Amino acid sequence: MRAWEVRAPGPIDGSPMVLVDRPPPEPPPGQVRARVSVCGVCRTDLHVAEGDLPPRRPNVVPGHEIVGVVDALGDGASRFGIGDRVGIPWLGHTCGRCAWCRRGDENLCAAPRFTGWDEDGGYAEHAVVDEPYAYALPRRFDDDHAAPLLCAGIIGYRALRRSRLPPGGRLGVYGFGGSAHLAVQVALAEGARVHVLTRGLQARQLALELGAASAGDTADAPPEPLDAAILFAPVGDLVPVALRALAPGATLAIAGIHLTDIPPLTYADHLFRERAVCSVTANTRRDGEEFLALAARIGIEVTTTPFALDDADRALRALARGEVRGAAVLRVDP
Protein backbone atom coordinates (compact mmCIF):
# COMPACT_ATOMS: atom_id res chain seq x y z
CA MET A 1 0.00 0.00 0.00
CA ARG A 2 1.06 3.63 -0.48
CA ALA A 3 1.65 5.53 2.76
CA TRP A 4 3.29 8.76 3.92
CA GLU A 5 5.88 8.42 6.70
CA VAL A 6 7.31 11.17 8.90
CA ARG A 7 11.00 10.38 8.45
CA ALA A 8 12.68 13.48 9.90
CA PRO A 9 10.34 15.89 11.71
CA GLY A 10 11.02 19.48 10.74
CA PRO A 11 9.61 22.46 8.83
CA ILE A 12 7.03 21.33 6.31
CA ASP A 13 8.83 23.19 3.52
CA GLY A 14 11.81 20.89 4.20
CA SER A 15 9.85 17.75 3.22
CA PRO A 16 9.82 15.85 6.53
CA MET A 17 7.49 13.20 5.03
CA VAL A 18 8.14 10.65 2.29
CA LEU A 19 5.70 8.55 0.25
CA VAL A 20 6.56 4.84 0.48
CA ASP A 21 5.20 1.38 -0.31
CA ARG A 22 4.38 -0.81 2.68
CA PRO A 23 2.53 -4.09 3.18
CA PRO A 24 -1.01 -3.46 4.45
CA PRO A 25 -1.29 -3.90 8.24
CA GLU A 26 -2.97 -7.04 9.55
CA PRO A 27 -5.51 -6.33 12.30
CA PRO A 28 -4.55 -7.94 15.62
CA PRO A 29 -7.23 -9.33 17.98
CA GLY A 30 -9.94 -6.81 18.77
CA GLN A 31 -9.09 -4.52 15.84
CA VAL A 32 -10.56 -3.90 12.42
CA ARG A 33 -8.81 -2.83 9.24
CA ALA A 34 -10.34 -0.29 6.88
CA ARG A 35 -9.50 0.47 3.29
CA VAL A 36 -9.16 4.25 3.52
CA SER A 37 -11.40 6.31 1.29
CA VAL A 38 -10.71 9.81 2.68
CA CYS A 39 -8.50 11.18 5.44
CA GLY A 40 -8.91 14.68 6.78
CA VAL A 41 -5.87 16.93 7.11
CA CYS A 42 -5.67 18.31 10.64
CA ARG A 43 -3.31 20.88 12.12
CA THR A 44 -2.21 18.17 14.55
CA ASP A 45 -0.79 16.29 11.54
CA LEU A 46 1.28 19.38 10.81
CA HIS A 47 2.51 19.44 14.42
CA VAL A 48 3.52 15.75 14.11
CA ALA A 49 5.32 16.33 10.79
CA GLU A 50 7.15 19.42 12.03
CA GLY A 51 8.06 17.94 15.42
CA ASP A 52 6.01 20.32 17.58
CA LEU A 53 4.66 17.07 19.02
CA PRO A 54 7.67 14.88 19.93
CA PRO A 55 7.82 11.70 17.82
CA ARG A 56 6.33 8.68 19.61
CA ARG A 57 6.64 6.13 16.78
CA PRO A 58 9.48 6.01 14.23
CA ASN A 59 8.30 6.69 10.68
CA VAL A 60 4.72 7.17 11.82
CA VAL A 61 1.97 7.56 9.25
CA PRO A 62 -0.01 10.73 10.14
CA GLY A 63 -3.75 11.21 9.85
CA HIS A 64 -6.63 10.68 12.25
CA GLU A 65 -9.79 11.80 10.46
CA ILE A 66 -10.18 8.55 8.57
CA VAL A 67 -13.20 7.32 6.66
CA GLY A 68 -13.03 3.87 5.15
CA VAL A 69 -14.67 0.52 4.60
CA VAL A 70 -13.89 -2.47 6.82
CA ASP A 71 -12.02 -5.11 4.82
CA ALA A 72 -10.47 -7.30 7.53
CA LEU A 73 -11.34 -8.30 11.11
CA GLY A 74 -9.01 -9.28 13.92
CA ASP A 75 -9.95 -12.22 16.15
CA GLY A 76 -12.87 -11.33 18.40
CA ALA A 77 -13.88 -8.20 16.50
CA SER A 78 -17.64 -8.31 15.96
CA ARG A 79 -19.03 -4.78 16.24
CA PHE A 80 -18.53 -4.09 12.52
CA GLY A 81 -18.74 -6.36 9.51
CA ILE A 82 -16.85 -6.55 6.24
CA GLY A 83 -18.08 -3.71 4.02
CA ASP A 84 -19.25 -1.43 6.84
CA ARG A 85 -18.25 2.24 6.63
CA VAL A 86 -16.35 3.40 9.73
CA GLY A 87 -14.64 6.49 11.06
CA ILE A 88 -11.23 6.20 12.74
CA PRO A 89 -10.52 9.18 15.04
CA TRP A 90 -7.64 10.70 17.02
CA LEU A 91 -8.41 8.84 20.27
CA GLY A 92 -7.29 5.30 19.51
CA HIS A 93 -7.03 3.63 22.93
CA THR A 94 -7.40 4.33 26.65
CA CYS A 95 -6.40 2.15 29.58
CA GLY A 96 -9.84 1.98 31.24
CA ARG A 97 -8.19 1.57 34.64
CA CYS A 98 -6.78 4.93 35.73
CA ALA A 99 -8.72 7.37 37.91
CA TRP A 100 -9.63 9.55 34.92
CA CYS A 101 -10.98 6.66 32.86
CA ARG A 102 -12.96 5.31 35.82
CA ARG A 103 -14.66 8.65 36.43
CA GLY A 104 -15.60 9.06 32.74
CA ASP A 105 -12.82 11.46 31.70
CA GLU A 106 -11.02 9.11 29.31
CA ASN A 107 -9.67 12.12 27.40
CA LEU A 108 -7.31 12.54 30.39
CA CYS A 109 -6.27 8.87 30.45
CA ALA A 110 -2.83 8.23 31.98
CA ALA A 111 -1.84 5.90 29.12
CA PRO A 112 -3.70 6.88 25.94
CA ARG A 113 -2.74 6.06 22.38
CA PHE A 114 -3.53 8.34 19.46
CA THR A 115 -4.02 7.58 15.78
CA GLY A 116 -1.37 9.20 13.60
CA TRP A 117 0.98 9.79 16.55
CA ASP A 118 1.29 6.58 18.59
CA GLU A 119 -0.28 4.42 15.89
CA ASP A 120 -0.09 4.66 12.12
CA GLY A 121 -2.88 6.77 10.67
CA GLY A 122 -4.76 7.49 7.50
CA TYR A 123 -2.26 9.06 5.11
CA ALA A 124 -2.23 5.54 3.67
CA GLU A 125 -4.42 3.11 1.78
CA HIS A 126 -5.22 1.02 4.88
CA ALA A 127 -5.49 1.71 8.62
CA VAL A 128 -6.34 -0.36 11.68
CA VAL A 129 -8.09 0.62 14.90
CA ASP A 130 -9.26 -0.89 18.18
CA GLU A 131 -12.87 -1.66 17.33
CA PRO A 132 -14.43 0.11 20.37
CA TYR A 133 -12.83 3.42 19.29
CA ALA A 134 -14.21 3.46 15.74
CA TYR A 135 -17.42 5.32 14.89
CA ALA A 136 -20.39 4.45 12.76
CA LEU A 137 -20.94 7.54 10.61
CA PRO A 138 -24.19 9.40 9.84
CA ARG A 139 -25.45 8.52 6.38
CA ARG A 140 -26.20 12.12 5.46
CA PHE A 141 -22.45 12.87 5.12
CA ASP A 142 -20.44 11.48 2.23
CA ASP A 143 -16.84 10.45 2.84
CA ASP A 144 -15.30 13.86 1.99
CA HIS A 145 -17.62 15.65 4.38
CA ALA A 146 -17.60 13.02 7.14
CA ALA A 147 -13.81 12.99 7.56
CA PRO A 148 -13.38 16.46 9.17
CA LEU A 149 -16.11 15.64 11.68
CA LEU A 150 -13.86 13.02 13.28
CA CYS A 151 -11.42 15.47 14.90
CA ALA A 152 -12.03 19.03 13.77
CA GLY A 153 -15.70 18.58 14.55
CA ILE A 154 -15.41 16.62 17.78
CA ILE A 155 -12.65 18.79 19.27
CA GLY A 156 -14.49 21.97 18.26
CA TYR A 157 -17.60 20.61 19.97
CA ARG A 158 -15.70 19.85 23.19
CA ALA A 159 -14.04 23.28 23.07
CA LEU A 160 -17.46 24.92 22.72
CA ARG A 161 -18.74 23.06 25.77
CA ARG A 162 -15.56 23.90 27.73
CA SER A 163 -16.05 27.60 26.94
CA ARG A 164 -19.25 27.57 29.03
CA LEU A 165 -21.08 29.70 26.48
CA PRO A 166 -24.44 30.65 28.04
CA PRO A 167 -27.68 30.25 26.07
CA GLY A 168 -27.95 33.06 23.53
CA GLY A 169 -24.49 34.30 24.48
CA ARG A 170 -21.81 36.14 22.53
CA LEU A 171 -19.01 33.85 21.34
CA GLY A 172 -15.62 34.96 20.05
CA VAL A 173 -13.67 32.59 17.80
CA TYR A 174 -9.95 33.21 17.19
CA GLY A 175 -8.72 31.40 14.08
CA PHE A 176 -11.13 29.96 11.55
CA GLY A 177 -10.11 26.69 9.96
CA GLY A 178 -11.49 23.17 9.87
CA SER A 179 -12.50 22.95 13.52
CA ALA A 180 -13.78 26.49 13.98
CA HIS A 181 -16.07 26.46 10.96
CA LEU A 182 -17.88 23.43 12.42
CA ALA A 183 -18.03 24.59 16.05
CA VAL A 184 -19.45 27.94 14.96
CA GLN A 185 -22.38 26.20 13.27
CA VAL A 186 -23.22 24.36 16.49
CA ALA A 187 -23.11 27.65 18.42
CA LEU A 188 -25.31 29.40 15.85
CA ALA A 189 -27.82 26.54 15.87
CA GLU A 190 -28.03 26.93 19.65
CA GLY A 191 -28.78 30.65 19.40
CA ALA A 192 -25.36 32.24 19.93
CA ARG A 193 -24.13 35.48 18.38
CA VAL A 194 -20.68 34.76 16.92
CA HIS A 195 -17.74 37.07 16.22
CA VAL A 196 -14.81 35.58 14.28
CA LEU A 197 -11.28 37.01 14.52
CA THR A 198 -8.90 35.49 11.99
CA ARG A 199 -6.05 36.58 9.71
CA GLY A 200 -7.31 35.20 6.38
CA LEU A 201 -9.69 37.11 4.14
CA GLN A 202 -11.00 33.84 2.69
CA ALA A 203 -11.69 32.53 6.19
CA ARG A 204 -13.52 35.73 7.16
CA GLN A 205 -15.71 35.43 4.08
CA LEU A 206 -16.61 31.82 4.98
CA ALA A 207 -17.42 32.88 8.55
CA LEU A 208 -19.87 35.50 7.33
CA GLU A 209 -21.41 33.07 4.84
CA LEU A 210 -22.07 30.64 7.70
CA GLY A 211 -23.82 33.31 9.76
CA ALA A 212 -21.21 35.00 11.95
CA ALA A 213 -22.29 38.47 13.10
CA SER A 214 -18.85 39.88 12.34
CA ALA A 215 -15.46 38.80 11.04
CA GLY A 216 -12.27 40.76 11.63
CA ASP A 217 -8.53 40.37 12.02
CA THR A 218 -7.08 38.70 15.10
CA ALA A 219 -5.67 42.06 16.23
CA ASP A 220 -9.13 43.64 16.17
CA ALA A 221 -11.40 43.95 19.17
CA PRO A 222 -14.81 42.31 18.72
CA PRO A 223 -17.72 44.76 18.42
CA GLU A 224 -19.10 43.76 21.84
CA PRO A 225 -17.83 42.01 25.01
CA LEU A 226 -17.73 38.22 24.76
CA ASP A 227 -19.53 35.77 27.04
CA ALA A 228 -17.12 33.03 25.91
CA ALA A 229 -14.25 32.60 23.48
CA ILE A 230 -12.40 29.75 21.80
CA LEU A 231 -8.81 30.02 20.59
CA PHE A 232 -8.26 27.68 17.64
CA ALA A 233 -5.10 29.35 16.27
CA PRO A 234 -1.95 27.85 17.89
CA VAL A 235 -0.68 31.33 18.74
CA GLY A 236 0.02 32.09 22.39
CA ASP A 237 0.18 35.84 21.70
CA LEU A 238 -3.60 35.76 21.17
CA VAL A 239 -4.35 34.59 24.72
CA PRO A 240 -4.10 38.06 26.32
CA VAL A 241 -5.91 39.55 23.32
CA ALA A 242 -8.84 37.16 23.78
CA LEU A 243 -8.90 37.55 27.58
CA ARG A 244 -9.17 41.33 27.27
CA ALA A 245 -12.24 40.86 25.03
CA LEU A 246 -14.11 38.78 27.63
CA ALA A 247 -17.00 40.09 29.68
CA PRO A 248 -16.89 39.48 33.45
CA GLY A 249 -17.32 35.82 34.34
CA ALA A 250 -16.49 34.58 30.81
CA THR A 251 -14.15 31.75 29.82
CA LEU A 252 -11.52 31.39 27.11
CA ALA A 253 -11.08 27.77 25.94
CA ILE A 254 -7.83 26.93 24.14
CA ALA A 255 -8.61 24.19 21.66
CA GLY A 256 -5.24 23.17 20.21
CA ILE A 257 -2.89 20.38 21.23
CA HIS A 258 0.05 22.75 20.69
CA LEU A 259 0.39 26.46 21.46
CA THR A 260 3.31 28.84 21.20
CA ASP A 261 4.37 30.51 24.44
CA ILE A 262 1.86 32.78 26.15
CA PRO A 263 3.22 36.26 26.98
CA PRO A 264 2.96 37.55 30.55
CA LEU A 265 -0.57 38.25 31.81
CA THR A 266 -1.56 40.85 34.35
CA TYR A 267 -4.23 40.04 36.86
CA ALA A 268 -6.13 43.31 36.47
CA ASP A 269 -6.13 43.42 32.67
CA HIS A 270 -6.72 39.76 31.87
CA LEU A 271 -8.17 37.72 34.75
CA PHE A 272 -9.90 39.94 37.29
CA ARG A 273 -13.72 39.88 37.49
CA GLU A 274 -13.65 36.09 37.26
CA ARG A 275 -12.48 35.77 33.69
CA ALA A 276 -11.05 32.28 33.21
CA VAL A 277 -8.86 30.36 30.78
CA CYS A 278 -8.92 26.58 30.26
CA SER A 279 -7.38 24.03 27.92
CA VAL A 280 -9.05 21.33 25.85
CA THR A 281 -7.44 17.89 25.85
CA ALA A 282 -8.50 15.34 23.24
CA ASN A 283 -12.07 14.08 23.65
CA THR A 284 -14.10 11.22 25.04
CA ARG A 285 -15.97 8.76 22.88
CA ARG A 286 -19.12 10.22 24.41
CA ASP A 287 -18.17 13.61 22.94
CA GLY A 288 -17.82 11.98 19.54
CA GLU A 289 -21.16 10.21 19.65
CA GLU A 290 -22.94 13.37 20.84
CA PHE A 291 -21.36 15.54 18.17
CA LEU A 292 -21.93 13.17 15.25
CA ALA A 293 -25.61 12.86 16.17
CA LEU A 294 -25.91 16.63 16.56
CA ALA A 295 -24.10 17.31 13.26
CA ALA A 296 -26.58 15.08 11.43
CA ARG A 297 -29.57 16.59 13.22
CA ILE A 298 -28.76 20.24 12.50
CA GLY A 299 -27.29 19.57 9.05
CA ILE A 300 -23.81 20.99 9.56
CA GLU A 301 -22.26 22.21 6.31
CA VAL A 302 -18.72 20.87 6.00
CA THR A 303 -16.54 22.97 3.70
CA THR A 304 -13.65 20.98 2.25
CA THR A 305 -10.62 21.52 0.03
CA PRO A 306 -9.65 18.18 -1.57
CA PHE A 307 -6.17 16.89 -2.36
CA ALA A 308 -4.95 13.57 -3.76
CA LEU A 309 -3.05 11.22 -1.43
CA ASP A 310 0.09 11.89 -3.48
CA ASP A 311 -0.23 15.58 -2.55
CA ALA A 312 -0.38 15.17 1.25
CA ASP A 313 2.77 17.24 1.72
CA ARG A 314 1.30 20.00 -0.42
CA ALA A 315 -1.91 19.89 1.64
CA LEU A 316 0.06 20.41 4.85
CA ARG A 317 1.99 23.31 3.33
CA ALA A 318 -1.29 24.92 2.29
CA LEU A 319 -2.63 24.43 5.82
CA ALA A 320 0.48 26.00 7.33
CA ARG A 321 0.09 29.05 5.06
CA GLY A 322 -3.61 29.53 5.77
CA GLU A 323 -4.55 28.69 2.19
CA VAL A 324 -7.21 26.07 2.96
CA ARG A 325 -10.89 26.98 2.83
CA GLY A 326 -12.67 25.02 5.56
CA ALA A 327 -10.96 21.66 6.03
CA ALA A 328 -8.48 19.93 3.73
CA VAL A 329 -9.08 16.25 2.91
CA LEU A 330 -7.00 13.61 1.17
CA ARG A 331 -8.89 11.48 -1.33
CA VAL A 332 -7.06 8.22 -0.82
CA ASP A 333 -9.34 5.83 -2.71
CA PRO A 334 -11.76 8.01 -4.69
Secondary structure, DSSP 8 states (H G I E B T S, - for coil): -EEEEE-S---GGG--EEEEE-------TTEEEEEEEEEEE-HHHHHHHHTSS--SSTT------EEEEEEEE-TT--SS-TT-EEEE-SEEE--S-SHHHHTT-GGG-SS-EEBTTTB--SSBSEEEEEGGG-B---TTS-HHHHGGGGTHHHHHHHHHHHTT--TT-EEEEE--SHHHHHHHHHHHHTT-EEEEE-S-HHHHHHHHHHT-SEEE-TTS--SS-EEEEEE-S--TTHHHHHHHTEEEEEEEEE--S---------IIIIITTT-EEEE-----HHHHHHHHHHHHHHT----EEEEEGGGHHHHHHHHHTT--SSEEEEES--
